[in-house]
């Protein structure tokens, strides 16, 4: 089993910190998106994390709030 990339690990940490209160501000959302694209390559771990993140927003687990 391959070890997740450093960027995927840091993306996971960033997402976990942002969702700790079950609310996502515009700044948190933009920071997550910027981090995912920072190295110019979206690896499979990052894609999976972003898919789960967006699924949590879409199904109401996470609520997008105003900054």
N, C-alpha and C positions, 0 to 999 in steps of 0.2 A: 504494500500500500504506500502510495506516494505521500510525502509530507506536504501539507499546504504551504503555499508561498508566503513569504513574509508580508507581502501586501494583503493577501487574503486574511492572514491572522490579525493584522492591524485593522483591517476593515471590519472584521468580526467584533473586535474590541470596541471600535467606534460605534457600531450599530448597537451593541449591548448597552453601552453607556447612554446612548440617545433614547433607547426604548425603556429604560429603567422605570420611568414614570408613566409609561404607556401613552405618551403624547410626543408628537414630533413637530418641532417648530420649523418654519421655513429655513432658518439658518442651519439647524441640524440636518435637515433633508439635503440642503445644498452641500454641506460639508461631506456627507456620505457619498453623494454623487461625484463630487470633485475628487475625493480620495480614490474612488473606484477607477476613475479615468486618469489618475495622475501619472501612471507609468506608461500610458498609451497602449496598454494591453489588458484586456479583460480575460483572466484565466477562468477555468471551469469552476474553481472554488468561489471566486468573486461573483461569477454569474449566478451560482446557486444561492449565495448569500443575498444578493440583490433580489432574486426571485422570491425568496422567503420573506424578505423585508417588504416587498411590494404586495405580496399575498396578505401579510398581516395588516397592511393599510387597507387593502381592498375588502377584506372580510370584517373589518371593524375592530380587530384586536388592538390596533394602534389608531389613535385619532390624530389627524393633522390639525394643528391649532395655529392661530396667528402668533407671530413673534412677540 
